[in-house]
Amino acid sequence: GQPAVQANMMRVIGEVYAALGLATPAMPLLEGALERHRALHGEHHDETATSAIALGVTLQDLGELERSGALLKGALATRSALYAACHARAPLHRRGISTAGW
């Protein structure tokens, strides 16, 4: 197969579930997407950061703030390092990092 496509589809479907208020069923998809992106690209890659953000926001919705905060902070560090020269992609998510409550 195409593991990168599979990982992206898992993330997208998980994000749709979460957006519909189905955070619990979204979790295995988002966790799987992050795991696959880490295996494919390593920790410091945009796809890995994007999956970490999706999972972090969903964990936040479930009230798991400590785990959420760790994922979102790591994703911010990755994005900041990757896009330091052009801050256009540094924002974490359409909902923003400011809702993380740190």
Secondary structure, 3 states (H helix, E strand, C coil): CCHHHHHHHHHHHHHHHHHCCCHHHHHHHHHHHHHHHHHHHCCCCHHHHHHHHHHHHHHHHCCCHHHHHHHHHHHHHHHHHHCCCCHHHCCCCCCCHHHHCC
